[in-house]
Amino acid sequence: MKRLPDATPGMAAIALSIILALSIGSAIMAQSYFRYVEVTEAADRCYELGGFPEIEKNGWQMTHFECHTD
């Protein structure tokens, strides 16, 4: 039976870097998804009232929301 070589410090650093990158990527995707849901729900509620939504975003944050019901 073959024995796997012991992990070197370089291999451990690469593994930790990959885990860190995946964690950060997952956090960014979750943040993006929840901001999308926030904007979509606000716009849908406005449309249900017969209005037209005005949405301003700065990056991932919704900075202004107004529902125009003329």
N, CA, C and O atoms as a MOPAC input file, in Angstrom:
PM7 MOZYME 1SCF
protein

 N      0.84500 1    -1.17100 1     0.00000 1
 C      0.00000 1     0.00000 1     0.00000 1
 C      0.89100 1     1.23500 1     0.00000 1
 O      1.84800 1     1.33100 1     0.76900 1
 N      0.55700 1     2.18000 1    -0.87900 1
 C      1.35000 1     3.39900 1    -0.96100 1
 C      1.02100 1     4.31900 1     0.20300 1
 O     -0.11900 1     4.40900 1     0.65900 1
 N      2.03700 1     4.98300 1     0.65500 1
 C      1.85500 1     5.95200 1     1.73100 1
 C      1.88300 1     7.34700 1     1.12200 1
 O      2.76100 1     7.66800 1     0.32200 1
 N      0.92000 1     8.16600 1     1.50700 1
 C      0.89900 1     9.54200 1     1.02200 1
 C      2.01700 1    10.32600 1     1.69200 1
 O      2.29400 1    10.12200 1     2.87400 1
 N      2.65700 1    11.21500 1     0.95500 1
 C      3.72900 1    12.00200 1     1.55900 1
 C      3.16000 1    12.97200 1     2.59400 1
 O      2.01500 1    13.41400 1     2.49800 1
 N      3.98000 1    13.28200 1     3.56800 1
 C      3.56100 1    14.25000 1     4.58200 1
 C      3.36600 1    15.61400 1     3.93300 1
 O      4.05300 1    15.97600 1     2.97700 1
 N      2.42200 1    16.34900 1     4.47300 1
 C      2.14300 1    17.68400 1     3.93200 1
 C      3.27400 1    18.63100 1     4.30700 1
 O      3.71700 1    18.67400 1     5.45500 1
 N      3.72000 1    19.37000 1     3.33800 1
 C      4.76500 1    20.35900 1     3.58600 1
 C      4.10100 1    21.67500 1     3.98600 1
 O      2.90500 1    21.85300 1     3.75500 1
 N      4.84700 1    22.58700 1     4.57300 1
 C      4.25600 1    23.88500 1     4.92400 1
 C      3.68100 1    24.61000 1     3.70700 1
 O      2.67900 1    25.31400 1     3.82400 1
 N      4.29900 1    24.44500 1     2.55700 1
 C      3.78400 1    25.07400 1     1.34300 1
 C      2.43900 1    24.50100 1     0.94000 1
 O      1.54600 1    25.23700 1     0.52000 1
 N      2.28900 1    23.19100 1     1.06600 1
 C      1.01700 1    22.54900 1     0.72800 1
 C     -0.07800 1    22.99700 1     1.69100 1
 O     -1.21900 1    23.21300 1     1.28200 1
 N      0.26800 1    23.13500 1     2.96000 1
 C     -0.70700 1    23.58300 1     3.95400 1
 C     -1.13100 1    25.02200 1     3.66200 1
 O     -2.30600 1    25.36500 1     3.79300 1
 N     -0.18300 1    25.85200 1     3.27000 1
 C     -0.50000 1    27.24800 1     2.95200 1
 C     -1.41600 1    27.33000 1     1.73500 1
 O     -2.33800 1    28.14500 1     1.70300 1
 N     -1.16700 1    26.49700 1     0.74900 1
 C     -2.01600 1    26.48200 1    -0.44800 1
 C     -3.42400 1    26.01900 1    -0.08400 1
 O     -4.40700 1    26.59900 1    -0.54400 1
 N     -3.52200 1    24.98700 1     0.73200 1
 C     -4.83400 1    24.48100 1     1.14100 1
 C     -5.60200 1    25.54600 1     1.92300 1
 O     -6.79500 1    25.74500 1     1.69500 1
 N     -4.92700 1    26.22500 1     2.83600 1
 C     -5.58700 1    27.28400 1     3.60400 1
 C     -5.99200 1    28.45000 1     2.70700 1
 O     -7.04300 1    29.05700 1     2.91400 1
 N     -5.17500 1    28.76000 1     1.72600 1
 C     -5.51300 1    29.83700 1     0.78400 1
 C     -6.75600 1    29.49000 1    -0.02100 1
 O     -7.61100 1    30.34500 1    -0.25100 1
 N     -6.85400 1    28.25100 1    -0.44400 1
 C     -8.03000 1    27.81300 1    -1.20500 1
 C     -9.27800 1    27.87900 1    -0.33700 1
 O    -10.32400 1    28.34800 1    -0.78400 1
 N     -9.17100 1    27.41500 1     0.89800 1
 C    -10.31600 1    27.45900 1     1.81500 1
 C    -10.72900 1    28.90300 1     2.07300 1
 O    -11.92100 1    29.21100 1     2.09300 1
 N     -9.76100 1    29.78500 1     2.26900 1
 C    -10.05600 1    31.19800 1     2.50500 1
 C    -10.73100 1    31.82800 1     1.28600 1
 O    -11.70000 1    32.57400 1     1.43000 1
 N    -10.23000 1    31.53700 1     0.10400 1
 C    -10.82000 1    32.08700 1    -1.11900 1
 C    -12.25500 1    31.59800 1    -1.30400 1
 O    -13.13100 1    32.37500 1    -1.68500 1
 N    -12.49700 1    30.32600 1    -1.04100 1
 C    -13.85700 1    29.79400 1    -1.15600 1
 C    -14.79000 1    30.42300 1    -0.12300 1
 O    -15.95200 1    30.69800 1    -0.42300 1
 N    -14.29500 1    30.64800 1     1.07300 1
 C    -15.11300 1    31.27200 1     2.12000 1
 C    -15.47500 1    32.70100 1     1.75200 1
 O    -16.62800 1    33.10900 1     1.89200 1
 N    -14.50300 1    33.45500 1     1.28500 1
 C    -14.76000 1    34.84500 1     0.89400 1
 C    -15.71100 1    34.88800 1    -0.30000 1
 O    -16.62300 1    35.71300 1    -0.33800 1
 N    -15.50200 1    34.01200 1    -1.26300 1
 C    -16.38800 1    33.95400 1    -2.42100 1
 C    -17.82000 1    33.63100 1    -2.02700 1
 O    -18.76300 1    34.21300 1    -2.56300 1
 N    -17.98100 1    32.70800 1    -1.09600 1
 C    -19.32200 1    32.35500 1    -0.63000 1
 C    -19.98700 1    33.52700 1     0.07900 1
 O    -21.17900 1    33.77200 1    -0.10600 1
 N    -19.22800 1    34.24400 1     0.88200 1
 C    -19.78100 1    35.40700 1     1.58700 1
 C    -20.20800 1    36.49300 1     0.60300 1
 O    -21.25200 1    37.12000 1     0.78400 1
 N    -19.41400 1    36.71600 1    -0.42400 1
 C    -19.75300 1    37.72700 1    -1.43200 1
 C    -21.00800 1    37.31700 1    -2.19400 1
 O    -21.87800 1    38.15000 1    -2.44800 1
 N    -21.10700 1    36.05300 1    -2.55800 1
 C    -22.29100 1    35.58600 1    -3.28900 1
 C    -23.54400 1    35.68600 1    -2.42100 1
 O    -24.60900 1    36.04800 1    -2.92100 1
 N    -23.43400 1    35.37200 1    -1.14300 1
 C    -24.58800 1    35.46900 1    -0.24500 1
 C    -25.03000 1    36.92300 1    -0.10000 1
 O    -26.22400 1    37.22000 1    -0.14000 1
 N    -24.07300 1    37.82100 1     0.06700 1
 C    -24.38800 1    39.24800 1     0.18300 1
 C    -25.09100 1    39.74400 1    -1.07900 1
 O    -26.08600 1    40.46500 1    -1.00100 1
 N    -24.57800 1    39.36100 1    -2.21700 1
 C    -25.16700 1    39.77300 1    -3.48800 1
 C    -26.59000 1    39.24400 1    -3.62900 1
 O    -27.48400 1    39.96500 1    -4.07200 1
 N    -26.79600 1    38.00000 1    -3.25600 1
 C    -28.12500 1    37.39500 1    -3.36100 1
 C    -29.12500 1    38.11800 1    -2.46600 1
 O    -30.23100 1    38.42500 1    -2.91100 1
 N    -28.76300 1    38.39700 1    -1.21600 1
 C    -29.70400 1    39.03600 1    -0.29800 1
 C    -30.01400 1    40.46800 1    -0.71300 1
 O    -31.13100 1    40.93500 1    -0.49600 1
 N    -29.06600 1    41.16900 1    -1.29900 1
 C    -29.34500 1    42.51100 1    -1.81800 1
 C    -30.29000 1    42.43300 1    -3.01400 1
 O    -31.17800 1    43.27200 1    -3.16100 1
 N    -30.10200 1    41.43400 1    -3.86000 1
 C    -30.99900 1    41.23000 1    -5.00300 1
 C    -32.42500 1    40.96800 1    -4.51200 1
 O    -33.38200 1    41.52800 1    -5.04800 1
 N    -32.56100 1    40.12700 1    -3.50500 1
 C    -33.88100 1    39.81000 1    -2.96300 1
 C    -34.52400 1    41.06200 1    -2.37200 1
 O    -35.72100 1    41.28600 1    -2.55000 1
 N    -33.74400 1    41.87300 1    -1.67400 1
 C    -34.27000 1    43.10200 1    -1.07200 1
 C    -34.83700 1    44.03700 1    -2.14300 1
 O    -35.94500 1    44.55300 1    -1.99500 1
 N    -34.09100 1    44.24900 1    -3.19800 1
 C    -34.53200 1    45.15000 1    -4.26800 1
 C    -35.74200 1    44.56900 1    -4.99400 1
 O    -36.69400 1    45.29000 1    -5.29300 1
 N    -35.70700 1    43.28100 1    -5.27600 1
 C    -36.80600 1    42.63700 1    -5.99300 1
 C    -38.10700 1    42.68900 1    -5.19300 1
 O    -39.16700 1    42.97700 1    -5.74900 1
 N    -38.03000 1    42.41400 1    -3.89600 1
 C    -39.23900 1    42.44800 1    -3.07000 1
 C    -39.80800 1    43.85700 1    -2.97400 1
 O    -41.02500 1    44.03800 1    -3.03300 1
 N    -38.94500 1    44.85100 1    -2.82800 1
 C    -39.42100 1    46.23200 1    -2.75400 1
 C    -40.08900 1    46.64000 1    -4.06600 1
 O    -41.14900 1    47.26600 1    -4.05400 1
 N    -39.48000 1    46.29200 1    -5.18300 1
 C    -40.05500 1    46.63600 1    -6.48500 1
 C    -41.37500 1    45.90000 1    -6.70800 1
 O    -42.33200 1    46.48500 1    -7.21500 1
 N    -41.43100 1    44.63700 1    -6.33700 1
 C    -42.66600 1    43.86700 1    -6.51100 1
 C    -43.81200 1    44.45700 1    -5.69400 1
 O    -44.94400 1    44.52900 1    -6.17100 1
 N    -43.51800 1    44.88100 1    -4.45300 1
 C    -44.56500 1    45.50200 1    -3.63000 1
 C    -45.05700 1    46.79500 1    -4.26300 1
 O    -46.24600 1    47.10900 1    -4.20900 1
 N    -44.14800 1    47.53500 1    -4.85700 1
 C    -44.52800 1    48.78100 1    -5.51600 1
 C    -45.41700 1    48.49200 1    -6.72600 1
 O    -46.43200 1    49.15900 1    -6.92700 1
 N    -45.03900 1    47.50700 1    -7.52200 1
 C    -45.85600 1    47.14000 1    -8.68600 1
 C    -47.24100 1    46.66100 1    -8.25700 1
 O    -48.22900 1    46.93500 1    -8.93900 1
 N    -47.32100 1    45.94700 1    -7.13200 1
 C    -48.61900 1    45.47600 1    -6.63400 1
 C    -49.52800 1    46.64000 1    -6.25900 1
 O    -50.75200 1    46.53100 1    -6.33900 1
 N    -48.92700 1    47.75200 1    -5.84900 1
 C    -49.70400 1    48.94500 1    -5.51500 1
 C    -50.04800 1    49.76600 1    -6.75400 1
 O    -50.70900 1    50.80000 1    -6.65600 1
 N    -49.60300 1    49.30900 1    -7.90600 1
 C    -49.87000 1    50.01700 1    -9.15200 1
 C    -48.88600 1    51.14100 1    -9.41000 1
 O    -49.16100 1    52.05200 1   -10.19000 1
 N    -47.75200 1    51.07500 1    -8.75900 1
 C    -46.76800 1    52.13900 1    -8.89600 1
 C    -45.59100 1    51.74400 1    -9.76500 1
 O    -45.52400 1    50.64900 1   -10.32200 1
 N    -44.66800 1    52.68600 1    -9.85500 1
 C    -43.43800 1    52.48100 1   -10.61000 1
 C    -42.27300 1    52.76600 1    -9.66900 1
 O    -42.14700 1    53.88800 1    -9.17700 1
 N    -41.41800 1    51.78100 1    -9.40600 1
 C    -40.33900 1    51.98800 1    -8.43800 1
 C    -39.18000 1    52.80200 1    -9.01000 1
 O    -38.80600 1    52.66000 1   -10.17500 1
 N    -38.63300 1    53.64900 1    -8.16200 1
 C    -37.40300 1    54.37400 1    -8.48500 1
 C    -36.36200 1    53.90900 1    -7.47700 1
 O    -36.48900 1    54.15700 1    -6.27800 1
 N    -35.34300 1    53.24000 1    -7.97000 1
 C    -34.34500 1    52.62400 1    -7.09600 1
 C    -32.96900 1    53.14900 1    -7.46600 1
 O    -32.58900 1    53.16800 1    -8.63700 1
 N    -32.23100 1    53.57300 1    -6.45700 1
 C    -30.83500 1    53.95500 1    -6.65000 1
 C    -29.99000 1    53.04800 1    -5.77300 1
 O    -30.29400 1    52.82200 1    -4.60200 1
 N    -28.92500 1    52.53700 1    -6.36800 1
 C    -28.03200 1    51.65000 1    -5.63500 1
 C    -26.61700 1    52.19200 1    -5.70400 1
 O    -26.20800 1    52.79400 1    -6.69700 1
 N    -25.88500 1    51.96600 1    -4.63500 1
 C    -24.47300 1    52.30600 1    -4.58900 1
 C    -23.73800 1    51.02700 1    -4.21700 1
 O    -23.70400 1    50.63400 1    -3.05100 1
 N    -23.16100 1    50.39500 1    -5.20300 1
 C    -22.54100 1    49.10200 1    -4.93100 1
 C    -23.62200 1    48.08300 1    -4.64900 1
 O    -24.46900 1    47.81000 1    -5.50000 1
 N    -23.59000 1    47.52200 1    -3.45800 1
 C    -24.58300 1    46.51500 1    -3.09500 1
 C    -25.71400 1    47.08100 1    -2.26900 1
 O    -26.68300 1    46.37400 1    -1.99400 1
 N    -25.62200 1    48.32800 1    -1.86600 1
 C    -26.64800 1    48.89500 1    -1.00100 1
 C    -27.66200 1    49.69800 1    -1.79600 1
 O    -27.31900 1    50.41500 1    -2.73600 1
 N    -28.92300 1    49.56100 1    -1.39500 1
 C    -29.98000 1    50.36900 1    -1.98200 1
 C    -29.97500 1    51.68900 1    -1.21200 1
 O    -30.28600 1    51.71800 1    -0.02200 1
 N    -29.62200 1    52.77400 1    -1.88700 1
 C    -29.49300 1    54.06100 1    -1.21200 1
 C    -30.77400 1    54.88400 1    -1.26800 1
 O    -30.98900 1    55.76400 1    -0.43500 1
 N    -31.62300 1    54.59800 1    -2.24800 1
 C    -32.86400 1    55.36100 1    -2.37900 1
 C    -33.92500 1    54.46700 1    -3.00500 1
 O    -33.66900 1    53.76100 1    -3.98100 1
 N    -35.12200 1    54.51200 1    -2.42400 1
 C    -36.24800 1    53.79000 1    -3.00600 1
 C    -37.48000 1    54.66800 1    -2.89100 1
 O    -37.78200 1    55.20800 1    -1.82700 1
 N    -38.17600 1    54.79900 1    -3.99100 1
 C    -39.41800 1    55.55700 1    -3.99400 1
 C    -40.39200 1    54.86300 1    -4.93200 1
 O    -40.02500 1    54.42500 1    -6.02300 1
 N    -41.63900 1    54.77000 1    -4.48900 1
 C    -42.68200 1    54.14200 1    -5.29700 1
 C    -43.60400 1    55.24600 1    -5.80600 1
 O    -44.33900 1    55.85600 1    -5.02800 1
 N    -43.56400 1    55.49700 1    -7.10000 1
 C    -44.39800 1    56.53700 1    -7.70500 1
 C    -45.75300 1    55.93800 1    -8.07500 1
 O    -45.84300 1    55.06800 1    -8.94100 1
 N    -46.78300 1    56.40700 1    -7.41900 1
 C    -48.14600 1    55.95500 1    -7.73000 1
 C    -48.94600 1    57.15900 1    -8.19100 1
 O    -49.58500 1    57.83500 1    -7.38500 1
 N    -48.90900 1    57.41900 1    -9.46000 1
 C    -49.62900 1    58.57600 1   -10.02000 1
 C    -51.04800 1    58.22300 1   -10.35200 1
 O    -51.80000 1    59.07100 1   -10.83100 1

